[in-house]
Amino acid sequence: MSLNAVPASERIHIGIFGRRNAGKSSLINAITGQNLAIVSDVKGTTTDPVLKSMELLPLGPVVIIDTPGLDDLGELGSLRIQKARQMLNKTDLALLVLDGTSPVQEEDLEVFRLIKAKEIPCILVINKCDLMTSSEILLPDEMKTEQVLYVSAMEKKNIQELKERMGRLAESKKENIHLVSDLINPTDFVILVIPIDKAAPKGRLILPQQQTIRDILEKGGIPVLTRDSELETTLKKLDLAGTKPALVITDSQIFAQVSALVPKEIPLTSFSILFARYKGSLDYAVAGAKALDSLQDGDCVLISEGCTHHRQCGDIGTQKLPDMLKKHTGKDLVFAFTSGTEFPLDLSPYQVIIHCGGCMLNDREMKFRQTCAKNQQVPMTNYGIAIAHMKGILDRSIACLS
């Protein structure tokens, strides 16, 4: 990903939901002006959720989510419906597509109620208006208060009006929420400590590093990138030049080493901690880290990542964190692991959840996971905050964020 590209996690996620053959795929093609989705008269053509990043005026960068029909049949159909409903957890704006040539069905009402329960902005899109025998369909009372628009995906009728409504309804994302730019002033030097080891992607920086650099540049700050092996030299050269960094941001895995090198008067934090604040969960994650001290023999810790990647020897999630926890607690712990879109709805088997920074997850998905943990009273923290706590430097690493 280039520094100019908008990460999927920062884009407005538009979920298209409805029964089979309501015209979801045709609607997506009409909205985007592209043949993004396969259209067929055969029910159930869309068998799995499909996510497509693109630019869509007047909304800008978006992710379009095409989902399977909510009335799919059989055991496999039930799994597809479950996957479709799971997409609600990351949907910023929902289009519930109703077939204008048939009455509203229970499946339509069920997903509508889920959308409302999750407080997702919604437009009821009555498709196939060109084939309707009357001017409108009979909507249940609970649907009548929603935004309703009659369209024909095949004839492109009212598609522009739909796009304009989507633009008005979609919330502007993170207008007043900053990753790091509110912590610095223009021309401030900010040191980013980035270890280059076998786990680092060849030839590129990972997403949290890219987003942090971009935010610093947009504020007019001066990012200084260094490996941990050159950090001490970097600090000395800046000092000789008569300047001190306004902030040092480090990879969490080398928190202790970096903390020992950075003078106490220089603010220090980590990429993971910045993302906890950015995703709105810093206080919750700090409180969750304290639960690590209460773990007992046989307790199960869930370590969850928002992305999927090839595991290597020394992987932070499956090896380094468990080793740190065992050493910190002195207990015989059990560990469970999830990655990508998989996150258990039943969290009762776990005493603590340690999540990654969530850079690959959008706000709704991350908040959904946090809400699941809160509702089930399971403490939840993230990688960087857990490591800082175990290394005894958590207070220092969050002091500059208050």
N, C-alpha and C positions, 0 to 999 in steps of 0.2 A: 504494500500500500504506500502510495506517495504521500508526502506531507500535505498535498493539496486535496487529497481525496477525503470524503466524509465517511468515517467509520459507520458500519451498520448500526452500532449501538447508539449513535448520535442521531440517527434518522427517525422520522416519524413512521411508525409501523401501522400500516393500514390492513386490517384483517377483513377478508371477504367470506361471509358465512351464509349458509342456506342449505336447503334440501337438494338432492340430486336433480339435475336438469332444471333448476330454477334459473339458470343462465349466469352462474358465477364467472365461469371462464370467459364467456362472451362479453360480460360486463368489464372484466379486466382488460380484454383486448380493446374494447371501445374506449375505456378511460385512458389507456396508455397510447393508443394509436399504433400498437404493435401486436403481432401474433405471439404473445408471451405464453398463452395457455392453450392447450389442445381443446378444441370444441368438437363435440360429437353428440348425436342423438341417443347414443347408448348411455344409459344411466351409470354413474360411477366411474366416468373417465378419469377424473382426478382421484387418485388412490392414496396419496400422501400429501401433507402440507408442502407447498412449494414457496420459497422465499426469493424474491427478486429485488435487488437494489437498483434504483434508477432515479432520474430527475423527473418530477411531475409538477408542472405549473398548475395552479399558483402556489403549491405547497413547498416546492424545492426538493431537496434530497429525501427520498422515502424508501421504505421497504414494503413491497406489495406481498401479502400473504394469501395464496390461493389454498383453500381447504377442501377436504373431501365432503361429500354430502352428509348431512346430519341424520338422514333416514336410511343410511347404508344397512345392509342385511347380513345376517350370519355372524359367526364368531370373528372372522376377519373384519367384517364391517364394523363390529363393535369396537375393535382396536383402532380402526380408522376414525371413528367418531371421537374416541378418547383423545387421539392425536389432534383432531380439529379443535376440540374444546381446550386442549392444552395451549393452543396458540393464543387463546384469550389472555393468557398471563403476560404476553409481550405486546398486546395490541393497544395502540394509542387511540385509534379511531376505527370503529367497527361499521361495516356496511352489511346489514342483514338483508339478503336478497330474497324476496318473496315472489313466487310465481303468480302473476296477475290473472292467469287463466284457471286457477284452482283456489279453494278456500285455504285460509291459514290453518296449518296443522299443529299438532301438539309439539312436534320437533322444533318448529319455528318458535313457539312460545317458550320452550325449555331454554333454548340458547338466548332468547331475548331476556329472560329473567336472569341468566348468568351474566350477561352484558351489563344489566342494570345493577346487579349485586356488586360487580367489580367497578362500578362507576366509570365505565368507558363511554365516551361520547359516541353516539350512534345515529345513523341515518337508515330508516326503513326504505329500501329501494324496491319499488313494485315494478318488476321487469315484465316484458312482453305486453306492454300497454297497447301495442298495435294489434294484438290478437284478442283483446278483451271485448266481451259483448256488452259490458256496461262501463260507465265512466270511472268507477272505483270499486274496490273489493271491500267486503265487510271485515273491518278490523275489530278485534277484541278491545274492550274499553281500556285496558292497561296499555295498549299500543297507540291509542289515539292521541296521546299527549306528545308523542315523539315527532321528530322531523320525518316527513313522508314525501317521497318524490316518485312520480310515475315516469318510467323510462322505457325505451326500447333499445336494447343493446344491439340488435341486428340492424335497426334503421338509424342508430346513433341519435335517437330523439332524447332531448333533455340531458344529454351527456355533459355538455358544457356547464349547464346549470348545476349538475351533480358535482362537478369538479370545483366550482365556485363555492358551493355549500361546504364541501370537504375542507377547502382552504379556510373558510370562516370558523369552522367548528374545531379544527385541529389546534391544539394548544401549541404556542411557540415554546420550543424546548430550551430549558436552562438559560433563559434570558438573563437572570440575575444570579446564576450559580457559576462559580469559577473553579477551575482546577487548581491553579496556583497564582494567577495574575493579580488577585486581590491581596496577595501577601508581599508583593514587590513593587518597586517604583521603576519608571523608565530609566534606562542605563545601569540598573543594578546588575551586578554579576551574580549568576546562579550556577553553582557547580552541580552537575549531574554525574553521579558515580555509577558507571555501567561496566560490570565485569564482562569480559569476553572469554567465555569458557566453552566447553563442549556442548553445553545446553543452550548457548546463544545461537539464534538462527543465523546461518551463514549469509553474509552480505547485506544484512538489514538490521534495523532496530525493531524491538517489539512495540506493540501498539501503545502501552502506557508511556513509554519513553517518547514516542513520536508526538503524542497528544500534549505531553508536558512541554516539550520543546516548542511546539506551535503556540501554546498559550503564553509562554514566556516571550516569544517573538512578537506576538500581537500586542503585548503590553509595552514593548520597547525595551525589554530586558535583554541581557547578554548571556545566553547559555554557554557554559564552558563544560565540555564533555571530557571525561577522563576515566580511565580504568582505575580500579582500586589500587593497582600496583604503582600508578603514577600520582595518586592523590596527594601524598605528602609533598612531592615536588611541586605540584600545581599550587598548593596552598602557600608554599614558600615563595614562589615566583610572584603570586598576586600580592603577597605581603611586601616583597621588595619593591613592587611597583607602587606601593603606598595605598593599596586598596584591600578591602576584605569582602568576601562574598556575602550577599544579603541572606543567602539560604544555601544549604547543601541538601540535595535530595539523593538518596541512595537506594539501590536494590536491597530488598529486605534480607536477603541471604547473607549479606556481609555487614549487617547493621552494627554488630559489636566492634568489628575491626575499624569501620569508618568512624564510629563514635569515639574510639580511643584516639584517633588522629585529628579530629576536628575540635578546635578549641571550644570551651564551654560557652563563650560569649557569642558564638556563631550558631544561628538556628539550624537545626537538623531534623529532617523527617525522611519518609520513604515514599516511593511511588504508590505502594499499596495503601498507605495511610491517607495519602491525598485522595485516592479513589474512594476510600470509605467516606470521606467528607463529601466528595463530589456526588456520590450516590445517596447521600442523606442519612448515613447510618453510623457516623463516627461515635457518638455517645453510646449507642447501643452496642457497637463492636468493642469499645473500651470496657464496658461493663461485662461483656461476654468473656473477655480475656481473663478476668479475675476468677471465672469459674474453673479455669484450668488448675488452679491450686487446690480445688476440692475433689479432684478425680480420685477414684478408688480402684483397687484391683478388680478387673473384670468389666470396668466401664467401657462403653463403646463411643468412640469419637468418629463423627462423620467428617471426612475431608472432601470438599466439593469444589469443582472447577467449572467455570462457565464456558471454557473452550475444550476442544479435543486436540490432542497432539500425541506424537509418538513418545512413549515413555522411555527414558534412558536411565542408565545406572546413575544414581545420585539425584534422581528426580526430586524436586522440592516437595511435591504433594505426597508421593507414595513412599518416600524414603527419608528425606531430611527432616521433615516435620515430625513424623512418627518417632524418629530417633531423638529429636530434641525433647519431645513430650515425655518420652520414657525417662530420659535423664533428668528432666525438670521435676517430674512427679515422683520418680522412684517406684512407680506402680506398674503392674502387669496389665497393660491396656489392650483393648481390641479396637481395630480400625476398619472402617468401611469407606469406600471411595465411589464418587460419582463424577461424571464430566459431561460437558455439553448441555443439551436440553433436559437431561435426566436429573430430576430432583424428587426424592420421595415425599409423597403427601403425608404419610404416617411417619412422624419423627420420634415416636415413643421409644424406639430401641436405642436412641442416642442420648448421651448426657451432655455433649457439647458438639457444636458444628463449627468447623473452621473453613471459611470460604475464601476463594481467591479474591482479588480486587474487583472482579466483575467487569473488566474493561470490554469484554465481548458481549455482555448482556445489556439490554436497554433498561431504562429506569423501571419500567413496569415489571419486567421479569425479576429484577433484583429486589424490588420492594415486595413482590409476591413471595419470594423465598423468605425474606425477613419477617413478613407477616405470618407465614406458616409457623416459623420458629417462635415468634412472640405468642401467638394464639395457643401453641402447645407447650409454652413455658420451657423451651429448650434454649439455653444460652447460645449465642452465635457471635463469632468474631471473624477476623480475616487474617490472612497469612502474616502481613506486616505487623499488625497490632499484636498478634500472638507471639511472634518472634521478639518484638521489642519488650513485651512483658516478661518473657522468659529470660531475656538478657538484662533485665533490670533498667532499661532505658526508655520505658514507655512515657513517663512523665516528660522527659526531655523532648521526645519525638512528637508530642502533641502540643507542647507549650506554645509554639509559634502559630498554632491554628485557632487558638481561643480568642 
